Amino acid sequence: MAGLPPGAAAPKIAIRGLHKNFRLRGGQAVEALRDIELEIEDGEFVCIIGASGCGKTTLLRIIGGFEQADQGRVEIASAPSESGLVTSTVFQEDSVFPWLTAEENVAYGLKVRKVPRERREQIVDQFIAKVGLGAFRKAYPAQLSGGMKQRVSVARAFANEPEVLLMDEPFGALDEQTRLVLQDEILRLWSQHRRTVLFVTHNLDEAITLSDRIVVLSARPGRVRAVIPVDLPRPRNVIALRGNPRYGELYQQLWDLLQADIAGARA
């Protein structure tokens, strides 16, 4: 890639000059994203925050191939892998298949990719256990709580062994206690498997707890206002982390960047 020093590795994800407009009914154009420039390193956990409507989800959907940019490009440095899967996405809304059990949901992507049955069962067993759903593996989504269904979604995403995991406010609809438990589980799974993760959230606590870096987008049209390194040691304990003085400093720094945009979004 042009501009890299000799011997330097290319970023896992490079976003160059990205613009996105939407056209509303009646023909009015709305500029969602403007000139996004961003690099994500291999194995990095990056959260994206910003006021409502700033384009966080749109950016994630463009990276995942669900939307097309009007200008610019997204480059993902794909490496040969057993799965051959570049990205996998966990959405905020309930995305498990209601007609499949928990274990069948986790196995779904593996089955589509024609992973041999014995290997598929090994992977499903591994991730069902890792998200603490061993006792509920035969249950259907209607028999699971919201938090359990999101555990199924997370297990399915990791089981697919993608190079990049995209997460769009996956815990946004959950109660605080369930959110904290799932944050701990995400940190544990990420530390074991080291996927590159882009995680959209409105929650500043969540962003600080999970991230290596936090990307702050401006109000619409979304631009990269700041990229904040989270210099807190790993491994992290979700609750204990909040007693670290640096945690409070990072929270204040993020709030200072966001508060004017949040006030404007409510006006």
C-alpha positions, 0 to 999 in steps of 0.5 A: 500500500502506498505510503507505508514505510519499508517492511511495515505491515498493511492495516487489516482495514483501510478506509480511504476518502469514504462518502455516503449520501442517502436520498429521501422520499421527495428527492432530498439528499442527506449526507451521512458520511464525509471523507472518512479516513481510518486504519484498523490493525489486525487483531485490534478491538475498535469501538465507534461512538458518536451522537445518534444519526452520525453514521456509525451503523452506515459505516459498519454496513459499508465495511460489511458489504451491506451498503455501497459508498458513493465515493472512496473505498474500503480495503480489507487485507484478507489472509488465507484461512480455513473458513475463507470468511472475511467478515461476520456481523452481529446486529442489535436486533434479534437475528437468531433463526426462530425455527432452529435451536441454540446449537443449530443457530451456532452451527448454521454458518458452518453448515452453509460452508459445508464444514464436515459434520464432526468438525462442525460439532466440535466447533459448536460444542466449543462455543456453546460452552464458551458462552455458557449455554450448555444447558440451553443448547436444545432450546429454541429462541422463544425459550431464551431470554434476550441476553441468551439470544445475543449469546447465541449470536455472538457464539455463531459469529465467532464459530464462523471464524471470520477475519473481521467481526462487525458488531452493531450495538449488540447489547444495546437492548439489554439490561445493565446486568446482562450487558456487563456479563456479555462484555466480560464474555466478549473480552474473554472470547476476543482475547482467546481468538484475537479477531479484528473487531469493530464495535458500534456503541452509544455507551461510553462505559462499554467503549472504554471497557472493550477497546484498544482505540475509540473512533469518535464520529462527528454529528452528521455528516459523520467525520472522524473527529478523534481517535482515542487510544485506550491505555488501560491494561489487559486483561480487563475486569469490567467492574474493577476497571471502573475504579481505575482513575484513568477510566474516569479521565477517558470518560471525561475526554469522550464526553467533552468530544460528544456533548455538543453533538448530543445536545444538537441531536436533541434540539 
